[in-house]
Amino acid sequence: MASPLHELFVELFVEHPELLLPTLDEPLELGGALPRFRRGESASSQIPPLRADLTLELHRPDHDDPFAAGTVEIQLNRDDDKPYSWLHYHSGLHYRLRIPTFLVVVTNDPEVATWAAGPFHSGMVTIRPWVIGPANVPVIATPQEARAALPQALLSGMVHGREPVAAEIGTALAAALDDTPDDVGALYWDTFLTGLDGAMRRMMEMQRRDWTPRSDWGKEHFAKGKAAGRASDILELLDIRGLPPDPKLRERILTCTDLEQLGRWFRRAATARSLDDLLAT
């Protein structure tokens, strides 16, 4: 199952495909001209069951037929099976549209970026994906830059979210979002926080102590994060007290999303003499 961060990357490029232009400009010889983007049919197959993250068709102004098309794949971890899928997406799109096609891989991990650039071989066919990653996404670290290009600032924060510079990007993004409509600011900030590791996320939350998620997705994700943290506290407390739960109970605690129930278990874990006491109704 795709992670929330993976899905948010996809949604960012669905809403703002122009973020691909720095990568596409030179190889597609765009000359700085802005093409129209249209979301295409995702390359898919039932045998085996495969579906690309996003396909896009590029149209010149006042032209109905696309002059190029491509697949955008989000890859947050190395997966040596993926290049086989990429070959399928790339060749299938080329066969269907009979125009130049490309494959872009987006990642927030430098090692994954190096691997994803290929080349990948299949007999006579070789593909070399174009990669968007920490090495070629500019760091947007001032409020002025962030205000001028909010989608680019968000992409910068998501791609560099595993690096120390994420703190500077987050500070700039937060200042810029103060000037945006509430729903836009909420969604962007929730999305940015999702890409951070635990320590960086806590630091950014301390800078904005009054922050609470406002987007529907953010509220859901925030609640899941609180539940996961409380579940970990319960398990640690039980282990310290010499009451380690069996795998079934451990799974039950870890998958619980009811904050009130987790609160009851946490209080009982401090005094329970047995696991039966913990689960007593």
RATABEL-V375746 format. One line per field, one symbol per residue. phi: phi as a letter, one per 40 degrees, with the letter a starting at -180 (. if undefined). A space follows every 50 residues. Layout:
phi: ???
This chain:
phi: .ccdcdccddcccccbccccddccdcccfcggccccbbcccccaacbccb accabbbbbcdgbcccbaaabbbcbcbcacccdcccdcdcccccccbfbd babbbbabbdcccccccgcbbagccbbbdcbbadcbbccbbbdcccccac dcccddccccccbdcdcccccccccccccbddcccccccdcdcccccdcc cccccccbcccbcbcdcccccccccccccccccccccccccgbcccdccd ccccccbcccccccccccccbdcacccccdc
